[in-house]
Amino acid sequence: MVNNVEDTVLRPAVDIDRGSRDVANRIAGTILGHNPNKKRSKFRKAKGATLKAFHSTKLGNIYHADSLDVMKAMKAGSVDLVMTSPPFGLTREKEYGNVREDEYLNWFRAFAKEFHRILKDSGSLVIDIGGAWKPGAPVRSLYHFKLLIMLCDEFRFHLAQDFYWWNPSKLPAPAEWVNIRRIRVKDAINPVWWLSKTEWPRASNRRVLQPYSPSMETLLANGYKAKLRPSGHDISNKFSVNNGAAIPPISLPFLIQKAIAHICAIAKRKT
Ligand SMILES: C[S@@+](CC[C@H](N)C(=O)[O-])C[C@H]1O[C@@H](n2cnc3c(N)ncnc32)[C@H](O)[C@@H]1O
């Protein structure tokens, strides 16, 4: 039985930076392989059965189970971070199954209720959510924006920040609009919504610093003349202080690559 985040944290298996280790350490349950279209998931536990951990360390457990079952076994207000990449509302169904964009909000409500219940007041909900196309037309669905609004209006989450995972290696799709008629370009972004239960989730950007860019290194070495920019922005002397590392932007290749490497290393050891 999972009671609190200390029961469910992961021990970092590879050398990752402090920021992504912190993220990985606060994952409250990593859930694999489930088809949301099936009436009863193959991972759904039998009534009364206890959840069996797929992987355990003294720091916590990973469950291979229906996440609703896992969350229902958790105490209210016990979790620092829920991080999920749910099946997206795609028109073309994936092997693991997904509901379509027009049914998406109804499907998501049961998860949203549990996310809100298990999170601490200082906790965060992070959702990687790819966009989708409207069936049969070269226009985008608004389903993930509607999801965000539902989570904030109906479930009282706050949008702490919106991140964007830039993934230029996505395949060109839908073929009809992108490759055949050539009237749209390739998608290359997943929005990642960082939601919080209150306006003040526990957070520190000092945990996710990244190396300075070469141009910033040059600027720090050669100095910078404080002045008013053409935009009217006043760049003070403080800009040239060397703080040892840069605060990352909301585009995510850096952190995601490290988190994925960590998760793959665990999965590899188990197979
Ligand atoms: C969108 S995929 C994740 C894809 C991955 N983020 C990526 O970009 O390749 C969603 C995953 O959630 C799993 N899933 C769906 N419903 C679930 C549930 N109720 N509990 C646990 N896992 C679930 C699916 O089996 C699938 O593996």
The ligand as a Tripos MOL2 file, in Angstrom:
@<TRIPOS>MOLECULE
LIG
   27    29     1     0     0
SMALL
NO_CHARGES

@<TRIPOS>ATOM
      1 C1          0.8420    8.7280  -24.5660 C.3       1 LIG1
      2 S1          1.4200    7.1950  -23.9340 S.3       1 LIG1
      3 C2          2.8120    7.8010  -23.3610 C.3       1 LIG1
      4 C3          3.6410    8.0360  -24.4990 C.3       1 LIG1
      5 C4          4.9500    8.6140  -24.1560 C.3       1 LIG1
      6 N1          4.7950    9.7540  -23.3100 N.3       1 LIG1
      7 C5          5.5560    8.9790  -25.4350 C.2       1 LIG1
      8 O1          5.5740   10.1450  -25.7530 O.co2     1 LIG1
      9 O2          5.9630    8.0750  -26.1540 O.co2     1 LIG1
     10 C6          0.3750    6.8460  -22.6160 C.3       1 LIG1
     11 C7          0.6610    5.6200  -21.8160 C.3       1 LIG1
     12 O3         -0.2710    5.6220  -20.7310 O.3       1 LIG1
     13 C8         -0.6890    4.2890  -20.5040 C.3       1 LIG1
     14 N2         -1.9940    4.3780  -19.7890 N.ar      1 LIG1
     15 C9         -3.1680    4.7520  -20.2770 C.ar      1 LIG1
     16 N3         -4.1220    4.7270  -19.3210 N.ar      1 LIG1
     17 C10        -3.5060    4.3300  -18.1960 C.ar      1 LIG1
     18 C11        -3.9470    4.0810  -16.8780 C.ar      1 LIG1
     19 N4         -5.2080    4.2590  -16.5000 N.pl3     1 LIG1
     20 N5         -3.0450    3.6580  -15.9880 N.ar      1 LIG1
     21 C12        -1.7810    3.4870  -16.3380 C.ar      1 LIG1
     22 N6         -1.2950    3.6880  -17.5670 N.ar      1 LIG1
     23 C13        -2.1520    4.1080  -18.4840 C.ar      1 LIG1
     24 C14        -0.7640    3.6850  -21.8990 C.3       1 LIG1
     25 O4         -0.6700    2.2900  -21.8520 O.3       1 LIG1
     26 C15         0.4630    4.3060  -22.5550 C.3       1 LIG1
     27 O5          1.5910    3.5070  -22.3260 O.3       1 LIG1
@<TRIPOS>BOND
     1     1     2 1
     2     2     3 1
     3     2    10 1
     4     3     4 1
     5     4     5 1
     6     5     6 1
     7     5     7 1
     8     7     8 2
     9     7     9 1
    10    10    11 1
    11    11    12 1
    12    11    26 1
    13    12    13 1
    14    13    14 1
    15    13    24 1
    16    14    15 ar
    17    14    23 ar
    18    15    16 ar
    19    16    17 ar
    20    17    18 ar
    21    17    23 ar
    22    18    19 1
    23    18    20 ar
    24    20    21 ar
    25    21    22 ar
    26    22    23 ar
    27    24    25 1
    28    24    26 1
    29    26    27 1
@<TRIPOS>SUBSTRUCTURE
     1 LIG1         1 GROUP 0 **** ****
